[in-house]
């Protein structure tokens, strides 16, 4: 199934169409709703490019947040 969505954003939102698509794709990837390939297709880039850009959008390619990393490092230091 394919859906088309039209968004009306306030003029104060200074995001390009690519940034909007990438933000949505990154979030859906982070939630596990889309695979890396599906998210890349939504953003209109290759899978490699998508994965390389994820950090810019606050998403880890490892499904591992900074808090979890800090917790693991604390456990390892004990």
N, C-alpha and C positions, 0 to 999 in steps of 0.2 A: 504494500500500500504506500502511496506517495501522497504527501499533504503539502499544500501551499499555504503560506502564512504571510499576511501583510501586517507590518508593525507601523504604528504611528508614534514616533518618538519625539519628545520635546526638542526644540531647536537647541537647547542647552546641551544635549547629548552630542558630543563631537566624536562619533565613532564612524569609521568607514564601513561599508557593506561587508568587506572582508572581516573586519574585527568583530562585527556582530555575528557573522556565520561561525567564525572561529571560536568565539566565546560560547556560543550554544553547543557547538560540536565538542569542545573541550569539557564542558560540564556534563553533557550526556555520556561522554567517554568515562569521565571520573565516576559517574553514578553506575556505570556498567550497563547502561541502556544501549549504547552503541559500541561495536568493536572498533579497533583502531582504523581498520579499512573503511568501515561505514562512516565514521566521524571525519576521516580525511575526505571522503567523497562529498559529504555535506559541506565541508569548508572549501572544497574545490581545489585541493592540493594533493600531492602524492602522500602516501602513508608515511614515508620517511620524513618529508617536510612537516607533516602534522606532528609527528612525535618530537621532532626537533623544536617546534614552536610551543609545545605544551607548557614548558616552564614559564614562558612569558605570560601565560594565562593562569598561572598559579596551580597547575595540575602536574602531578608527578607521573612519569611514564610507568613507574613501578607500583602505582596504587598505594603509595606509602607516603603519608604526610610528614611534615617536619616534627610534629609532636611525637609521632610514633618513633621516628629516628632518634630523637632525644631520649625517649624512654629506653630504647634498646641500648643506646650508648651508656646510659646510667647503669643498666643491668650488667653490661659487659665489664664495666670498671670495678664492680664489686668483687 
